[in-house]
Amino acid sequence: MTTTMNLTLKTPSEAGLTWAVTRNENARTDADREAILADPGFGNHFTDHMVDICWSEKGGWHRPRVSPYGPIPLDPAAAVLHYAQEIFEGLKAYRHADGSIWSFRPYENAARMQRSARRMALPELPVSYFIDSLKQLIAVDGSWVPSAAETSLYLRPYMFAKEAFLGVRPAKKVAYYVIASPAAAYFPGGVEPVNIWLSTTYARAGKGGTGAAKTGGNYASSLLPQAEAYEKGCQQVAFLDPAGNLEELGGMNIVLVRRDGTLLTPESDSILEGITRDSILQLAADRGHVVERRPIALSEWRDGAASGEIVGAFACGTAAVVVPIGRLLAEDFEILHHGDEASELALSLREELTGIQYGRVEDRHGWMARLDA
Ligand SMILES: *Cc1c(COP(=O)(O)O)cnc(C)c1O
């Protein structure tokens, strides 16, 4: 008879946590992993381990673990299943030419997760624990970071209310997890402009709502309008605020390009502040572009496109990085952009940003953080 014992090792970390690390005895073989990494798609495959940290009102953050990837035991009354008290983050691990593994501005993700937590009445995970959790996962699953051009290991930290209680109040028991999923190049055949459907029937978020928090509910409410977008032949949906100002897409921010090279992007307390957008705008500012962050009426885009004042637009987010918008389709009008100038700018900013992320371009802002050391 053979028995497999899952050995658990206690591993102290720089952040002052003592991790209980249990290796997955059924981890994929090198050959199986390589087969997955050769064609990973997005969000289909997960690595051999996961990380979690518990939180309770009494005990604070405790019991940090690295365990074999697998189902989470959850009470049917867990508050997240009923009241959606949940937040998440998304960032990538990039393999550089020398084999080292890096992430891009993870401290920004950590800080944003704290802001999301405050809005959703969840506990704030200390920034050092957030960074530590990524490093712990990479320590056991680093071989899952692919090396082909523009591929990455997508890291998904998330937190949810696990207390079994149907009363409506912030949960007193919460779980934080990190899982990881290898991701293929987003545009294997070269970056293609997207068509966007402008939803006027549905809103993504309201004033004082949860639009600025990275929370599942915002995504749940975007699924129906997203389905409408597909029906109209569009890949993404754009939302407006009640005053008719431009907000963002379901999961990406929007930037407009003016003829004089000025970049315009909505400022609003009901959109999610993307780290990709912030970085792209910084790179553009470094090149001398003027950047305006302010409320932008849809009419400014529409009239500007008609007069030639607005020459293009692009969307940005971690998954796709930057993608030019070819067409905005609405119920009773459309905006077409085939401005080469704006696409070229979007693509060259994309090239510079991915160059920094993959270690080909100097990281002059100190954005990269090493995960495997
Ligand atoms: C995550 C997200 C973005 C993009 O943020 P990045 O930090 O650039 O990945 C934009 N909009 C929404 C709604 C998001 O959830």
The ligand as a Gaussian input file, in Angstrom:
#p B3LYP/6-31G(d) Opt

LIG

0 1
 C       -9.537000      46.258000     -13.928000
 C      -10.395000      47.244000     -14.664000
 C       -9.870000      48.185000     -15.556000
 C       -8.423000      48.213000     -15.984000
 O       -7.534000      48.377000     -14.935000
 P       -5.997000      47.966000     -15.114000
 O       -5.393000      48.269000     -13.807000
 O       -5.477000      48.813000     -16.218000
 O       -5.997000      46.527000     -15.488000
 C      -10.738000      49.105000     -16.123000
 N      -12.065000      49.081000     -15.844000
 C      -12.597000      48.185000     -15.007000
 C      -14.054000      48.210000     -14.753000
 C      -11.790000      47.225000     -14.388000
 O      -12.336000      46.345000     -13.562000

